[in-house]
Amino acid sequence: MSVEYKTTYASIDNYNKGGVQMVSGNIKDYVFSNVYEVAATSPAYERVVVAINLVYTLEAARAEGQSDWYVCAHDEFVIAFDYDVEVHYIKLDDTSFIDDDKDGAIKLNEKPAGQYMGKITLKRGHQALLPEKTAYSIKAEKPATIVYQTVLGDESVQKWNEICLTEEQ
């Protein structure tokens, strides 16, 4: 007799929250959040910190439509968790405004001057480099879940009380 298993993938529009069963201790001493729920309940491109280790963060966001343009003094990465997203790149004509000592992404006021480098289309599970001092914008035809691997900065939003469990599920 063979057993058949079916893998079900979550998405921004189809997920189960999940939970934590405590063996000992207090649930409030642990972090548990659901990146799909965070993306589903957040404004487009708000970068919500869902994991942090010293200054290094994982930030979940709802990709929907075209994002603003961003740049960073250090490399970042973005991962598509469910639906297709495009990452567009511009090699900046002028990088003098980028402070090498500033961590995290910097939102630009407008599309920057520079050479368009192209785009990468990410499908579920794909990851793209967001190179230092290179402007990027993300586009999604329909709401999608993305996670940035970056460093805590001005665009990072921490709302632990809203996204984490406070009692056993």
N, C-alpha and C positions, 0 to 999 in steps of 0.2 A: 504494500500500500504506500503510495507516494503522497507526500503532503505538498500542497501548492501554496506558495507564498506570493503575496502581491505587495510591491513597494508603492507606497503612496507618498507623493511629494507635497509638501506644504507650499503655499503661495500667499501673497498679500490678500487675496480674496477667498482663501480656503485654508484655514489653519486651526489647530487645537491649541489652546493655551499651554497645556501641560501643567506640571506641578512638581512639588518636592515633598517627599516623605521623610520627615526628620527621624533619625535614630536617637540622637541626643543633641542638646543645644537649643538655640533659639533661631527660628527661621530668619529673623531680622539680621542675624550675623552672616548671612549668606546672600549672594546676589543671584537672582533668577529672573530673567525677562525673556520675552519672545520677540525676536527681531521682526517677524511678520506682523505681530500685533503693534509693535512700535511704529513700523512703517505705515500700517493701515490707519493709525490714529494720529499721525503727525502731518503737519503741513508739508507740501512738496519741498524736498531738499533740505529740510531741517536736519542737522547732523546730531542725532541723539546718542550720547555715550551709553553703550550697553556693556562694555567691559573696559577695565582700566588696570594697568600695571605700571606703577610709578607715573610717568608722563605718557606712556604709550596707550593708545585707545583703539577700540573697535567702535565705530559709530554707524548706527543703522539710519537709513533715510528712505523716504518715499520718493522714488524717481517718477516724475509725471510731467510731460511737456518738456520744454527746454529750460535747463538750469541757467543761473547766472554764470559768468566766467569767474574762475578761481585760479590762484597761483599759490605756490608754497616754496619756502626756502629749502625744503628737504623733500625727498621722495615720499610719495604716498602710494597706496594701492586701492583699487575698488573691485569688489566682487559682486557679480549679479547672482541673486539668490533664487529668482523665479523666472521672470520674463525678460525679453531682449531689451538691452539698452545700448545706446551708442555713446562713445566717448570721443569728443572732437578736441583737437590739439592745435595750438598756435605757438610758434617759436617767436618769442617777444622781441621786438625791435630794441626795447629799452628795459633792462632789468634793474636799473639803479635804485628803483623805489622799493625793491625787496630787501628787507632787513635780514641778513644771514643769521642773526641771533633770535629771530622771532619764530616760535613754534606754531604749527597748525596752519590750516588753510586761510587764505586772505581772499575775501570776496571783492571782485573788481566792480567799479561803477558802470562799466560799459565793455563792449567787445574791444579787446586790446588791439593795438597796432602790431602787425607782425605777419610772418609767413604762415599760411594755413598748412599744417603738416599732414592732415588727413584724419581719418576716424578709425576706431575699432568697434566692431559690433560684438557685444558680449551676450552669450546665451547662458542659461542656467549653469552655475558653477564655474563660469569663466572669470578670470582675473586679469586686470590691466594695470600696468604701471602708470602712475601720474608723476612724470619726472620733475625733479626740482627745477624751479624757474621757468617752467613751461605752462602756459595758460591752458585750462581745460574747461569744457562744458559738457554736461551729460544730457542726453535726450532720450525720452521714453514715449512711445506711441500710446501706451496704456500704463496705468499705475503698476510699478514694479518695486521690489525690495532690493536695495543695494546696501553693502556694508563697506565703509572706508576703514583701512588700516592706516593709522596716522599718529600724530602727536597732539596732545591736548592743546587747544588754541582758542582764539576768539570766536570762531564759528562753532565750537563744540558746545553742545547743550547738555547739561547734567540735570536730570529730573528723576532721580532714583526713587523718590516716594511715589511717583506716578507710574513708573514702569515695572517696579519689582514687587514680588509677592510679600505680603506682611503677615500671612497666616498660611498654614498647611492647606494644600489643595487635594 
